[in-house]
Amino acid sequence: MESNLNSFLLSFSEHMSFGIAYVIASIMTIALIAGYMWKMLCSRKTGIVIGAILSVLYVSCYILLSLSTYALLLGSLILFIALAAMMYGSLQIKR
């Protein structure tokens, strides 16, 4: 699906600013994936959760692209938070 975002982003950015093109392409891609997961799994909750996760990822990527001087710091923080979430989530797994 990343190629979908890339092609939309390239097409839109020829006609408008990068920020607006990124928002439009991201929303279209997130809606497509979340809607597909909702209908495929017959669960509105799953579609919303997938959409929320993708939204956080795309916002993080946009921030990393926009703030080149703080990209390393933000990337490190995101990885730390992801690691902490995975560690905490793995505690909930029953043997």
PDB file of N, CA, C and O in Angstrom:
ATOM      1  N   MET A   1       0.803  -1.193   0.000  1.00  0.00           N
ATOM      2  CA  MET A   1       0.000   0.000   0.000  1.00  0.00           C
ATOM      3  C   MET A   1       0.853   1.267   0.000  1.00  0.00           C
ATOM      4  O   MET A   1       0.375   2.351  -0.333  1.00  0.00           O
ATOM      5  N   GLU A   2       2.114   1.113   0.376  1.00  0.00           N
ATOM      6  CA  GLU A   2       2.992   2.285   0.371  1.00  0.00           C
ATOM      7  C   GLU A   2       3.156   2.839  -1.041  1.00  0.00           C
ATOM      8  O   GLU A   2       3.296   4.050  -1.213  1.00  0.00           O
ATOM      9  N   SER A   3       3.141   1.974  -2.051  1.00  0.00           N
ATOM     10  CA  SER A   3       3.262   2.481  -3.414  1.00  0.00           C
ATOM     11  C   SER A   3       2.046   3.323  -3.783  1.00  0.00           C
ATOM     12  O   SER A   3       2.151   4.269  -4.565  1.00  0.00           O
ATOM     13  N   ASN A   4       0.890   2.975  -3.215  1.00  0.00           N
ATOM     14  CA  ASN A   4      -0.311   3.767  -3.426  1.00  0.00           C
ATOM     15  C   ASN A   4      -0.119   5.179  -2.873  1.00  0.00           C
ATOM     16  O   ASN A   4      -0.448   6.163  -3.535  1.00  0.00           O
ATOM     17  N   LEU A   5       0.416   5.268  -1.654  1.00  0.00           N
ATOM     18  CA  LEU A   5       0.679   6.575  -1.049  1.00  0.00           C
ATOM     19  C   LEU A   5       1.699   7.341  -1.884  1.00  0.00           C
ATOM     20  O   LEU A   5       1.523   8.532  -2.140  1.00  0.00           O
ATOM     21  N   ASN A   6       2.756   6.668  -2.305  1.00  0.00           N
ATOM     22  CA  ASN A   6       3.803   7.333  -3.078  1.00  0.00           C
ATOM     23  C   ASN A   6       3.285   7.869  -4.405  1.00  0.00           C
ATOM     24  O   ASN A   6       3.626   8.985  -4.798  1.00  0.00           O
ATOM     25  N   SER A   7       2.470   7.091  -5.094  1.00  0.00           N
ATOM     26  CA  SER A   7       1.974   7.561  -6.387  1.00  0.00           C
ATOM     27  C   SER A   7       1.002   8.729  -6.221  1.00  0.00           C
ATOM     28  O   SER A   7       1.042   9.689  -6.991  1.00  0.00           O
ATOM     29  N   PHE A   8       0.120   8.644  -5.203  1.00  0.00           N
ATOM     30  CA  PHE A   8      -0.783   9.764  -4.937  1.00  0.00           C
ATOM     31  C   PHE A   8      -0.004  11.002  -4.526  1.00  0.00           C
ATOM     32  O   PHE A   8      -0.299  12.109  -4.977  1.00  0.00           O
ATOM     33  N   LEU A   9       0.985  10.812  -3.675  1.00  0.00           N
ATOM     34  CA  LEU A   9       1.770  11.943  -3.189  1.00  0.00           C
ATOM     35  C   LEU A   9       2.500  12.622  -4.333  1.00  0.00           C
ATOM     36  O   LEU A   9       2.514  13.850  -4.419  1.00  0.00           O
ATOM     37  N   LEU A  10       3.096  11.846  -5.201  1.00  0.00           N
ATOM     38  CA  LEU A  10       3.792  12.408  -6.355  1.00  0.00           C
ATOM     39  C   LEU A  10       2.820  13.145  -7.266  1.00  0.00           C
ATOM     40  O   LEU A  10       3.116  14.250  -7.720  1.00  0.00           O
ATOM     41  N   SER A  11       1.674  12.551  -7.537  1.00  0.00           N
ATOM     42  CA  SER A  11       0.684  13.173  -8.423  1.00  0.00           C
ATOM     43  C   SER A  11       0.137  14.475  -7.844  1.00  0.00           C
ATOM     44  O   SER A  11       0.047  15.487  -8.539  1.00  0.00           O
ATOM     45  N   PHE A  12      -0.230  14.436  -6.559  1.00  0.00           N
ATOM     46  CA  PHE A  12      -0.792  15.630  -5.932  1.00  0.00           C
ATOM     47  C   PHE A  12       0.240  16.731  -5.744  1.00  0.00           C
ATOM     48  O   PHE A  12      -0.085  17.910  -5.885  1.00  0.00           O
ATOM     49  N   SER A  13       1.486  16.366  -5.426  1.00  0.00           N
ATOM     50  CA  SER A  13       2.493  17.399  -5.138  1.00  0.00           C
ATOM     51  C   SER A  13       2.904  18.164  -6.393  1.00  0.00           C
ATOM     52  O   SER A  13       3.539  19.214  -6.285  1.00  0.00           O
ATOM     53  N   GLU A  14       2.561  17.669  -7.574  1.00  0.00           N
ATOM     54  CA  GLU A  14       2.809  18.428  -8.794  1.00  0.00           C
ATOM     55  C   GLU A  14       1.872  19.622  -8.899  1.00  0.00           C
ATOM     56  O   GLU A  14       2.167  20.587  -9.603  1.00  0.00           O
ATOM     57  N   HIS A  15       0.735  19.558  -8.196  1.00  0.00           N
ATOM     58  CA  HIS A  15      -0.288  20.592  -8.328  1.00  0.00           C
ATOM     59  C   HIS A  15      -0.532  21.401  -7.059  1.00  0.00           C
ATOM     60  O   HIS A  15      -1.259  22.394  -7.099  1.00  0.00           O
ATOM     61  N   MET A  16       0.056  21.000  -5.936  1.00  0.00           N
ATOM     62  CA  MET A  16      -0.149  21.713  -4.678  1.00  0.00           C
ATOM     63  C   MET A  16       1.072  21.533  -3.789  1.00  0.00           C
ATOM     64  O   MET A  16       2.014  20.833  -4.162  1.00  0.00           O
ATOM     65  N   SER A  17       1.064  22.153  -2.628  1.00  0.00           N
ATOM     66  CA  SER A  17       2.222  22.062  -1.728  1.00  0.00           C
ATOM     67  C   SER A  17       2.365  20.642  -1.184  1.00  0.00           C
ATOM     68  O   SER A  17       1.415  19.859  -1.176  1.00  0.00           O
ATOM     69  N   PHE A  18       3.587  20.333  -0.727  1.00  0.00           N
ATOM     70  CA  PHE A  18       3.871  18.988  -0.241  1.00  0.00           C
ATOM     71  C   PHE A  18       3.004  18.629   0.961  1.00  0.00           C
ATOM     72  O   PHE A  18       2.503  17.507   1.044  1.00  0.00           O
ATOM     73  N   GLY A  19       2.819  19.559   1.887  1.00  0.00           N
ATOM     74  CA  GLY A  19       2.042  19.271   3.092  1.00  0.00           C
ATOM     75  C   GLY A  19       0.609  18.887   2.788  1.00  0.00           C
ATOM     76  O   GLY A  19       0.098  17.906   3.327  1.00  0.00           O
ATOM     77  N   ILE A  20      -0.039  19.650   1.935  1.00  0.00           N
ATOM     78  CA  ILE A  20      -1.428  19.360   1.566  1.00  0.00           C
ATOM     79  C   ILE A  20      -1.502  18.052   0.785  1.00  0.00           C
ATOM     80  O   ILE A  20      -2.411  17.251   1.004  1.00  0.00           O
ATOM     81  N   ALA A  21      -0.560  17.832  -0.118  1.00  0.00           N
ATOM     82  CA  ALA A  21      -0.529  16.593  -0.893  1.00  0.00           C
ATOM     83  C   ALA A  21      -0.335  15.385   0.024  1.00  0.00           C
ATOM     84  O   ALA A  21      -0.969  14.347  -0.169  1.00  0.00           O
ATOM     85  N   TYR A  22       0.544  15.523   1.025  1.00  0.00           N
ATOM     86  CA  TYR A  22       0.796  14.427   1.959  1.00  0.00           C
ATOM     87  C   TYR A  22      -0.463  14.102   2.767  1.00  0.00           C
ATOM     88  O   TYR A  22      -0.795  12.932   2.959  1.00  0.00           O
ATOM     89  N   VAL A  23      -1.157  15.134   3.237  1.00  0.00           N
ATOM     90  CA  VAL A  23      -2.375  14.914   4.023  1.00  0.00           C
ATOM     91  C   VAL A  23      -3.433  14.209   3.186  1.00  0.00           C
ATOM     92  O   VAL A  23      -4.041  13.244   3.650  1.00  0.00           O
ATOM     93  N   ILE A  24      -3.660  14.669   1.970  1.00  0.00           N
ATOM     94  CA  ILE A  24      -4.674  14.066   1.102  1.00  0.00           C
ATOM     95  C   ILE A  24      -4.319  12.614   0.775  1.00  0.00           C
ATOM     96  O   ILE A  24      -5.169  11.730   0.879  1.00  0.00           O
ATOM     97  N   ALA A  25      -3.068  12.368   0.382  1.00  0.00           N
ATOM     98  CA  ALA A  25      -2.642  11.011   0.030  1.00  0.00           C
ATOM     99  C   ALA A  25      -2.716  10.088   1.246  1.00  0.00           C
ATOM    100  O   ALA A  25      -3.114   8.930   1.115  1.00  0.00           O
ATOM    101  N   SER A  26      -2.344  10.581   2.413  1.00  0.00           N
ATOM    102  CA  SER A  26      -2.396   9.764   3.633  1.00  0.00           C
ATOM    103  C   SER A  26      -3.828   9.411   4.000  1.00  0.00           C
ATOM    104  O   SER A  26      -4.127   8.259   4.314  1.00  0.00           O
ATOM    105  N   ILE A  27      -4.711  10.395   3.961  1.00  0.00           N
ATOM    106  CA  ILE A  27      -6.116  10.142   4.303  1.00  0.00           C
ATOM    107  C   ILE A  27      -6.723   9.119   3.343  1.00  0.00           C
ATOM    108  O   ILE A  27      -7.440   8.215   3.773  1.00  0.00           O
ATOM    109  N   MET A  28      -6.444   9.254   2.067  1.00  0.00           N
ATOM    110  CA  MET A  28      -6.985   8.310   1.090  1.00  0.00           C
ATOM    111  C   MET A  28      -6.466   6.895   1.345  1.00  0.00           C
ATOM    112  O   MET A  28      -7.230   5.932   1.278  1.00  0.00           O
ATOM    113  N   THR A  29      -5.175   6.768   1.637  1.00  0.00           N
ATOM    114  CA  THR A  29      -4.580   5.456   1.867  1.00  0.00           C
ATOM    115  C   THR A  29      -5.092   4.842   3.168  1.00  0.00           C
ATOM    116  O   THR A  29      -5.420   3.657   3.207  1.00  0.00           O
ATOM    117  N   ILE A  30      -5.160   5.640   4.228  1.00  0.00           N
ATOM    118  CA  ILE A  30      -5.647   5.138   5.515  1.00  0.00           C
ATOM    119  C   ILE A  30      -7.106   4.700   5.401  1.00  0.00           C
ATOM    120  O   ILE A  30      -7.481   3.646   5.913  1.00  0.00           O
ATOM    121  N   ALA A  31      -7.927   5.505   4.732  1.00  0.00           N
ATOM    122  CA  ALA A  31      -9.342   5.152   4.557  1.00  0.00           C
ATOM    123  C   ALA A  31      -9.494   3.860   3.758  1.00  0.00           C
ATOM    124  O   ALA A  31     -10.350   3.033   4.073  1.00  0.00           O
ATOM    125  N   LEU A  32      -8.681   3.687   2.743  1.00  0.00           N
ATOM    126  CA  LEU A  32      -8.743   2.480   1.932  1.00  0.00           C
ATOM    127  C   LEU A  32      -8.405   1.245   2.758  1.00  0.00           C
ATOM    128  O   LEU A  32      -9.139   0.256   2.726  1.00  0.00           O
ATOM    129  N   ILE A  33      -7.300   1.295   3.496  1.00  0.00           N
ATOM    130  CA  ILE A  33      -6.859   0.132   4.271  1.00  0.00           C
ATOM    131  C   ILE A  33      -7.815  -0.148   5.429  1.00  0.00           C
ATOM    132  O   ILE A  33      -8.204  -1.294   5.651  1.00  0.00           O
ATOM    133  N   ALA A  34      -8.196   0.900   6.170  1.00  0.00           N
ATOM    134  CA  ALA A  34      -9.103   0.711   7.312  1.00  0.00           C
ATOM    135  C   ALA A  34     -10.469   0.196   6.849  1.00  0.00           C
ATOM    136  O   ALA A  34     -11.041  -0.696   7.477  1.00  0.00           O
ATOM    137  N   GLY A  35     -10.984   0.745   5.770  1.00  0.00           N
ATOM    138  CA  GLY A  35     -12.259   0.282   5.240  1.00  0.00           C
ATOM    139  C   GLY A  35     -12.211  -1.154   4.778  1.00  0.00           C
ATOM    140  O   GLY A  35     -13.154  -1.918   4.986  1.00  0.00           O
ATOM    141  N   TYR A  36     -11.114  -1.519   4.152  1.00  0.00           N
ATOM    142  CA  TYR A  36     -10.953  -2.911   3.702  1.00  0.00           C
ATOM    143  C   TYR A  36     -10.900  -3.861   4.894  1.00  0.00           C
ATOM    144  O   TYR A  36     -11.550  -4.906   4.884  1.00  0.00           O
ATOM    145  N   MET A  37     -10.127  -3.502   5.925  1.00  0.00           N
ATOM    146  CA  MET A  37     -10.026  -4.361   7.110  1.00  0.00           C
ATOM    147  C   MET A  37     -11.366  -4.461   7.831  1.00  0.00           C
ATOM    148  O   MET A  37     -11.722  -5.521   8.345  1.00  0.00           O
ATOM    149  N   TRP A  38     -12.106  -3.356   7.867  1.00  0.00           N
ATOM    150  CA  TRP A  38     -13.421  -3.353   8.499  1.00  0.00           C
ATOM    151  C   TRP A  38     -14.354  -4.345   7.801  1.00  0.00           C
ATOM    152  O   TRP A  38     -15.010  -5.159   8.451  1.00  0.00           O
ATOM    153  N   LYS A  39     -14.403  -4.265   6.481  1.00  0.00           N
ATOM    154  CA  LYS A  39     -15.315  -5.141   5.736  1.00  0.00           C
ATOM    155  C   LYS A  39     -14.813  -6.584   5.682  1.00  0.00           C
ATOM    156  O   LYS A  39     -15.609  -7.520   5.749  1.00  0.00           O
ATOM    157  N   MET A  40     -13.494  -6.767   5.560  1.00  0.00           N
ATOM    158  CA  MET A  40     -12.949  -8.117   5.462  1.00  0.00           C
ATOM    159  C   MET A  40     -13.139  -8.887   6.765  1.00  0.00           C
ATOM    160  O   MET A  40     -13.481 -10.070   6.746  1.00  0.00           O
ATOM    161  N   LEU A  41     -12.918  -8.224   7.888  1.00  0.00           N
ATOM    162  CA  LEU A  41     -13.022  -8.890   9.181  1.00  0.00           C
ATOM    163  C   LEU A  41     -14.388  -8.701   9.837  1.00  0.00           C
ATOM    164  O   LEU A  41     -14.624  -9.215  10.930  1.00  0.00           O
ATOM    165  N   CYS A  42     -15.285  -7.973   9.185  1.00  0.00           N
ATOM    166  CA  CYS A  42     -16.637  -7.697   9.699  1.00  0.00           C
ATOM    167  C   CYS A  42     -16.582  -7.115  11.105  1.00  0.00           C
ATOM    168  O   CYS A  42     -17.379  -7.484  11.968  1.00  0.00           O
ATOM    169  N   SER A  43     -15.644  -6.208  11.332  1.00  0.00           N
ATOM    170  CA  SER A  43     -15.494  -5.610  12.653  1.00  0.00           C
ATOM    171  C   SER A  43     -15.166  -4.133  12.499  1.00  0.00           C
ATOM    172  O   SER A  43     -14.091  -3.765  12.025  1.00  0.00           O
ATOM    173  N   ARG A  44     -16.101  -3.306  12.903  1.00  0.00           N
ATOM    174  CA  ARG A  44     -15.890  -1.858  12.833  1.00  0.00           C
ATOM    175  C   ARG A  44     -14.744  -1.454  13.757  1.00  0.00           C
ATOM    176  O   ARG A  44     -13.935  -0.594  13.408  1.00  0.00           O
ATOM    177  N   LYS A  45     -14.676  -2.072  14.932  1.00  0.00           N
ATOM    178  CA  LYS A  45     -13.632  -1.750  15.908  1.00  0.00           C
ATOM    179  C   LYS A  45     -12.243  -2.009  15.320  1.00  0.00           C
ATOM    180  O   LYS A  45     -11.338  -1.192  15.492  1.00  0.00           O
ATOM    181  N   THR A  46     -12.071  -3.120  14.638  1.00  0.00           N
ATOM    182  CA  THR A  46     -10.775  -3.439  14.041  1.00  0.00           C
ATOM    183  C   THR A  46     -10.405  -2.415  12.974  1.00  0.00           C
ATOM    184  O   THR A  46      -9.253  -1.989  12.899  1.00  0.00           O
ATOM    185  N   GLY A  47     -11.354  -2.025  12.164  1.00  0.00           N
ATOM    186  CA  GLY A  47     -11.100  -1.008  11.148  1.00  0.00           C
ATOM    187  C   GLY A  47     -10.677   0.312  11.750  1.00  0.00           C
ATOM    188  O   GLY A  47      -9.770   0.972  11.245  1.00  0.00           O
ATOM    189  N   ILE A  48     -11.335   0.700  12.834  1.00  0.00           N
ATOM    190  CA  ILE A  48     -10.993   1.957  13.501  1.00  0.00           C
ATOM    191  C   ILE A  48      -9.620   1.877  14.138  1.00  0.00           C
ATOM    192  O   ILE A  48      -8.847   2.833  14.063  1.00  0.00           O
ATOM    193  N   VAL A  49      -9.301   0.747  14.765  1.00  0.00           N
ATOM    194  CA  VAL A  49      -7.986   0.579  15.390  1.00  0.00           C
ATOM    195  C   VAL A  49      -6.883   0.612  14.337  1.00  0.00           C
ATOM    196  O   VAL A  49      -5.863   1.272  14.533  1.00  0.00           O
ATOM    197  N   ILE A  50      -7.073  -0.084  13.237  1.00  0.00           N
ATOM    198  CA  ILE A  50      -6.086  -0.078  12.148  1.00  0.00           C
ATOM    199  C   ILE A  50      -5.929   1.344  11.607  1.00  0.00           C
ATOM    200  O   ILE A  50      -4.807   1.792  11.373  1.00  0.00           O
ATOM    201  N   GLY A  51      -7.027   2.048  11.407  1.00  0.00           N
ATOM    202  CA  GLY A  51      -6.969   3.425  10.934  1.00  0.00           C
ATOM    203  C   GLY A  51      -6.226   4.337  11.900  1.00  0.00           C
ATOM    204  O   GLY A  51      -5.458   5.200  11.475  1.00  0.00           O
ATOM    205  N   ALA A  52      -6.451   4.147  13.201  1.00  0.00           N
ATOM    206  CA  ALA A  52      -5.768   4.970  14.210  1.00  0.00           C
ATOM    207  C   ALA A  52      -4.265   4.679  14.216  1.00  0.00           C
ATOM    208  O   ALA A  52      -3.456   5.603  14.297  1.00  0.00           O
ATOM    209  N   ILE A  53      -3.897   3.419  14.133  1.00  0.00           N
ATOM    210  CA  ILE A  53      -2.472   3.052  14.110  1.00  0.00           C
ATOM    211  C   ILE A  53      -1.797   3.643  12.881  1.00  0.00           C
ATOM    212  O   ILE A  53      -0.708   4.208  12.981  1.00  0.00           O
ATOM    213  N   LEU A  54      -2.435   3.516  11.729  1.00  0.00           N
ATOM    214  CA  LEU A  54      -1.857   4.072  10.502  1.00  0.00           C
ATOM    215  C   LEU A  54      -1.771   5.596  10.572  1.00  0.00           C
ATOM    216  O   LEU A  54      -0.813   6.189  10.076  1.00  0.00           O
ATOM    217  N   SER A  55      -2.764   6.224  11.181  1.00  0.00           N
ATOM    218  CA  SER A  55      -2.731   7.683  11.321  1.00  0.00           C
ATOM    219  C   SER A  55      -1.534   8.129  12.149  1.00  0.00           C
ATOM    220  O   SER A  55      -0.846   9.085  11.791  1.00  0.00           O
ATOM    221  N   VAL A  56      -1.289   7.443  13.244  1.00  0.00           N
ATOM    222  CA  VAL A  56      -0.135   7.770  14.086  1.00  0.00           C
ATOM    223  C   VAL A  56       1.165   7.576  13.305  1.00  0.00           C
ATOM    224  O   VAL A  56       2.076   8.399  13.395  1.00  0.00           O
ATOM    225  N   LEU A  57       1.249   6.494  12.546  1.00  0.00           N
ATOM    226  CA  LEU A  57       2.461   6.247  11.758  1.00  0.00           C
ATOM    227  C   LEU A  57       2.676   7.310  10.689  1.00  0.00           C
ATOM    228  O   LEU A  57       3.797   7.785  10.508  1.00  0.00           O
ATOM    229  N   TYR A  58       1.621   7.686   9.982  1.00  0.00           N
ATOM    230  CA  TYR A  58       1.770   8.683   8.924  1.00  0.00           C
ATOM    231  C   TYR A  58       2.065  10.072   9.488  1.00  0.00           C
ATOM    232  O   TYR A  58       2.828  10.830   8.888  1.00  0.00           O
ATOM    233  N   VAL A  59       1.478  10.410  10.617  1.00  0.00           N
ATOM    234  CA  VAL A  59       1.792  11.692  11.258  1.00  0.00           C
ATOM    235  C   VAL A  59       3.251  11.703  11.703  1.00  0.00           C
ATOM    236  O   VAL A  59       3.949  12.702  11.530  1.00  0.00           O
ATOM    237  N   SER A  60       3.707  10.599  12.273  1.00  0.00           N
ATOM    238  CA  SER A  60       5.115  10.502  12.689  1.00  0.00           C
ATOM    239  C   SER A  60       6.055  10.654  11.501  1.00  0.00           C
ATOM    240  O   SER A  60       7.066  11.351  11.589  1.00  0.00           O
ATOM    241  N   CYS A  61       5.726  10.009  10.402  1.00  0.00           N
ATOM    242  CA  CYS A  61       6.567  10.128   9.198  1.00  0.00           C
ATOM    243  C   CYS A  61       6.589  11.558   8.684  1.00  0.00           C
ATOM    244  O   CYS A  61       7.638  12.052   8.272  1.00  0.00           O
ATOM    245  N   TYR A  62       5.443  12.226   8.705  1.00  0.00           N
ATOM    246  CA  TYR A  62       5.396  13.611   8.241  1.00  0.00           C
ATOM    247  C   TYR A  62       6.245  14.514   9.130  1.00  0.00           C
ATOM    248  O   TYR A  62       6.964  15.386   8.641  1.00  0.00           O
ATOM    249  N   ILE A  63       6.153  14.297  10.428  1.00  0.00           N
ATOM    250  CA  ILE A  63       6.959  15.100  11.352  1.00  0.00           C
ATOM    251  C   ILE A  63       8.438  14.852  11.106  1.00  0.00           C
ATOM    252  O   ILE A  63       9.240  15.786  11.111  1.00  0.00           O
ATOM    253  N   LEU A  64       8.800  13.589  10.890  1.00  0.00           N
ATOM    254  CA  LEU A  64      10.204  13.279  10.609  1.00  0.00           C
ATOM    255  C   LEU A  64      10.673  13.936   9.317  1.00  0.00           C
ATOM    256  O   LEU A  64      11.812  14.394   9.231  1.00  0.00           O
ATOM    257  N   LEU A  65       9.809  13.986   8.321  1.00  0.00           N
ATOM    258  CA  LEU A  65      10.167  14.633   7.061  1.00  0.00           C
ATOM    259  C   LEU A  65      10.276  16.149   7.207  1.00  0.00           C
ATOM    260  O   LEU A  65      11.115  16.784   6.568  1.00  0.00           O
ATOM    261  N   SER A  66       9.430  16.716   8.045  1.00  0.00           N
ATOM    262  CA  SER A  66       9.398  18.168   8.202  1.00  0.00           C
ATOM    263  C   SER A  66      10.510  18.712   9.099  1.00  0.00           C
ATOM    264  O   SER A  66      11.052  19.786   8.839  1.00  0.00           O
ATOM    265  N   LEU A  67      10.841  17.987  10.131  1.00  0.00           N
ATOM    266  CA  LEU A  67      11.809  18.462  11.113  1.00  0.00           C
ATOM    267  C   LEU A  67      13.129  17.715  10.961  1.00  0.00           C
ATOM    268  O   LEU A  67      13.464  16.861  11.781  1.00  0.00           O
ATOM    269  N   SER A  68      13.862  18.035   9.930  1.00  0.00           N
ATOM    270  CA  SER A  68      15.083  17.293   9.650  1.00  0.00           C
ATOM    271  C   SER A  68      16.118  17.434  10.760  1.00  0.00           C
ATOM    272  O   SER A  68      16.911  16.517  10.972  1.00  0.00           O
ATOM    273  N   THR A  69      16.131  18.561  11.476  1.00  0.00           N
ATOM    274  CA  THR A  69      17.121  18.733  12.537  1.00  0.00           C
ATOM    275  C   THR A  69      16.800  17.884  13.767  1.00  0.00           C
ATOM    276  O   THR A  69      17.702  17.530  14.526  1.00  0.00           O
ATOM    277  N   TYR A  70      15.528  17.556  13.966  1.00  0.00           N
ATOM    278  CA  TYR A  70      15.129  16.745  15.111  1.00  0.00           C
ATOM    279  C   TYR A  70      14.742  15.319  14.711  1.00  0.00           C
ATOM    280  O   TYR A  70      14.170  14.589  15.521  1.00  0.00           O
ATOM    281  N   ALA A  71      15.043  14.918  13.488  1.00  0.00           N
ATOM    282  CA  ALA A  71      14.632  13.610  12.997  1.00  0.00           C
ATOM    283  C   ALA A  71      15.230  12.476  13.822  1.00  0.00           C
ATOM    284  O   ALA A  71      14.527  11.519  14.148  1.00  0.00           O
ATOM    285  N   LEU A  72      16.505  12.565  14.162  1.00  0.00           N
ATOM    286  CA  LEU A  72      17.144  11.505  14.942  1.00  0.00           C
ATOM    287  C   LEU A  72      16.526  11.404  16.331  1.00  0.00           C
ATOM    288  O   LEU A  72      16.252  10.306  16.814  1.00  0.00           O
ATOM    289  N   LEU A  73      16.308  12.547  16.970  1.00  0.00           N
ATOM    290  CA  LEU A  73      15.705  12.545  18.304  1.00  0.00           C
ATOM    291  C   LEU A  73      14.296  11.969  18.278  1.00  0.00           C
ATOM    292  O   LEU A  73      13.960  11.114  19.098  1.00  0.00           O
ATOM    293  N   LEU A  74      13.471  12.429  17.346  1.00  0.00           N
ATOM    294  CA  LEU A  74      12.098  11.948  17.257  1.00  0.00           C
ATOM    295  C   LEU A  74      12.061  10.471  16.891  1.00  0.00           C
ATOM    296  O   LEU A  74      11.267   9.715  17.449  1.00  0.00           O
ATOM    297  N   GLY A  75      12.914  10.054  15.957  1.00  0.00           N
ATOM    298  CA  GLY A  75      12.978   8.648  15.580  1.00  0.00           C
ATOM    299  C   GLY A  75      13.358   7.773  16.760  1.00  0.00           C
ATOM    300  O   GLY A  75      12.786   6.698  16.944  1.00  0.00           O
ATOM    301  N   SER A  76      14.312   8.218  17.561  1.00  0.00           N
ATOM    302  CA  SER A  76      14.721   7.464  18.746  1.00  0.00           C
ATOM    303  C   SER A  76      13.583   7.372  19.757  1.00  0.00           C
ATOM    304  O   SER A  76      13.365   6.319  20.356  1.00  0.00           O
ATOM    305  N   LEU A  77      12.855   8.475  19.948  1.00  0.00           N
ATOM    306  CA  LEU A  77      11.718   8.456  20.867  1.00  0.00           C
ATOM    307  C   LEU A  77      10.619   7.516  20.391  1.00  0.00           C
ATOM    308  O   LEU A  77      10.031   6.785  21.189  1.00  0.00           O
ATOM    309  N   ILE A  78      10.347   7.535  19.106  1.00  0.00           N
ATOM    310  CA  ILE A  78       9.315   6.647  18.553  1.00  0.00           C
ATOM    311  C   ILE A  78       9.713   5.197  18.726  1.00  0.00           C
ATOM    312  O   ILE A  78       8.881   4.370  19.099  1.00  0.00           O
ATOM    313  N   LEU A  79      10.983   4.867  18.457  1.00  0.00           N
ATOM    314  CA  LEU A  79      11.441   3.491  18.643  1.00  0.00           C
ATOM    315  C   LEU A  79      11.371   3.079  20.107  1.00  0.00           C
ATOM    316  O   LEU A  79      10.994   1.948  20.413  1.00  0.00           O
ATOM    317  N   PHE A  80      11.730   3.981  21.013  1.00  0.00           N
ATOM    318  CA  PHE A  80      11.659   3.669  22.438  1.00  0.00           C
ATOM    319  C   PHE A  80      10.219   3.395  22.863  1.00  0.00           C
ATOM    320  O   PHE A  80       9.954   2.435  23.587  1.00  0.00           O
ATOM    321  N   ILE A  81       9.290   4.239  22.412  1.00  0.00           N
ATOM    322  CA  ILE A  81       7.882   4.050  22.764  1.00  0.00           C
ATOM    323  C   ILE A  81       7.346   2.746  22.174  1.00  0.00           C
ATOM    324  O   ILE A  81       6.589   2.032  22.830  1.00  0.00           O
ATOM    325  N   ALA A  82       7.735   2.438  20.940  1.00  0.00           N
ATOM    326  CA  ALA A  82       7.298   1.190  20.313  1.00  0.00           C
ATOM    327  C   ALA A  82       7.845  -0.019  21.079  1.00  0.00           C
ATOM    328  O   ALA A  82       7.123  -0.989  21.306  1.00  0.00           O
ATOM    329  N   LEU A  83       9.108   0.039  21.471  1.00  0.00           N
ATOM    330  CA  LEU A  83       9.698  -1.049  22.243  1.00  0.00           C
ATOM    331  C   LEU A  83       9.000  -1.213  23.585  1.00  0.00           C
ATOM    332  O   LEU A  83       8.703  -2.332  24.004  1.00  0.00           O
ATOM    333  N   ALA A  84       8.736  -0.093  24.261  1.00  0.00           N
ATOM    334  CA  ALA A  84       8.044  -0.156  25.548  1.00  0.00           C
ATOM    335  C   ALA A  84       6.641  -0.746  25.385  1.00  0.00           C
ATOM    336  O   ALA A  84       6.209  -1.546  26.214  1.00  0.00           O
ATOM    337  N   ALA A  85       5.939  -0.364  24.343  1.00  0.00           N
ATOM    338  CA  ALA A  85       4.595  -0.896  24.098  1.00  0.00           C
ATOM    339  C   ALA A  85       4.641  -2.395  23.826  1.00  0.00           C
ATOM    340  O   ALA A  85       3.798  -3.145  24.319  1.00  0.00           O
ATOM    341  N   MET A  86       5.617  -2.829  23.048  1.00  0.00           N
ATOM    342  CA  MET A  86       5.748  -4.263  22.754  1.00  0.00           C
ATOM    343  C   MET A  86       6.102  -5.047  24.024  1.00  0.00           C
ATOM    344  O   MET A  86       5.573  -6.134  24.255  1.00  0.00           O
ATOM    345  N   MET A  87       6.982  -4.499  24.827  1.00  0.00           N
ATOM    346  CA  MET A  87       7.350  -5.178  26.072  1.00  0.00           C
ATOM    347  C   MET A  87       6.145  -5.277  27.009  1.00  0.00           C
ATOM    348  O   MET A  87       5.888  -6.332  27.589  1.00  0.00           O
ATOM    349  N   TYR A  88       5.415  -4.184  27.150  1.00  0.00           N
ATOM    350  CA  TYR A  88       4.233  -4.200  28.010  1.00  0.00           C
ATOM    351  C   TYR A  88       3.167  -5.138  27.441  1.00  0.00           C
ATOM    352  O   TYR A  88       2.533  -5.892  28.179  1.00  0.00           O
ATOM    353  N   GLY A  89       2.979  -5.082  26.129  1.00  0.00           N
ATOM    354  CA  GLY A  89       1.994  -5.972  25.495  1.00  0.00           C
ATOM    355  C   GLY A  89       2.340  -7.434  25.651  1.00  0.00           C
ATOM    356  O   GLY A  89       1.448  -8.268  25.806  1.00  0.00           O
ATOM    357  N   SER A  90       3.622  -7.759  25.614  1.00  0.00           N
ATOM    358  CA  SER A  90       4.025  -9.165  25.745  1.00  0.00           C
ATOM    359  C   SER A  90       3.787  -9.691  27.151  1.00  0.00           C
ATOM    360  O   SER A  90       3.695 -10.904  27.337  1.00  0.00           O
ATOM    361  N   LEU A  91       3.684  -8.820  28.143  1.00  0.00           N
ATOM    362  CA  LEU A  91       3.356  -9.265  29.501  1.00  0.00           C
ATOM    363  C   LEU A  91       1.931  -9.809  29.584  1.00  0.00           C
ATOM    364  O   LEU A  91       1.609 -10.610  30.461  1.00  0.00           O
ATOM    365  N   GLN A  92       1.085  -9.361  28.657  1.00  0.00           N
ATOM    366  CA  GLN A  92      -0.328  -9.770  28.683  1.00  0.00           C
ATOM    367  C   GLN A  92      -0.550 -11.137  28.012  1.00  0.00           C
ATOM    368  O   GLN A  92      -1.649 -11.688  28.079  1.00  0.00           O
ATOM    369  N   ILE A  93       0.487 -11.680  27.367  1.00  0.00           N
ATOM    370  CA  ILE A  93       0.361 -12.964  26.669  1.00  0.00           C
ATOM    371  C   ILE A  93       0.369 -14.092  27.695  1.00  0.00           C
ATOM    372  O   ILE A  93       1.274 -14.187  28.524  1.00  0.00           O
ATOM    373  N   LYS A  94      -0.629 -14.929  27.628  1.00  0.00           N
ATOM    374  CA  LYS A  94      -0.730 -16.077  28.540  1.00  0.00           C
ATOM    375  C   LYS A  94       0.058 -17.247  27.963  1.00  0.00           C
ATOM    376  O   LYS A  94       0.072 -17.468  26.753  1.00  0.00           O
ATOM    377  N   ARG A  95       0.707 -17.985  28.847  1.00  0.00           N
ATOM    378  CA  ARG A  95       1.497 -19.149  28.392  1.00  0.00           C
ATOM    379  C   ARG A  95       0.618 -20.322  28.110  1.00  0.00           C
ATOM    380  O   ARG A  95       1.108 -21.382  27.721  1.00  0.00           O
TER     381      ARG A  95
END
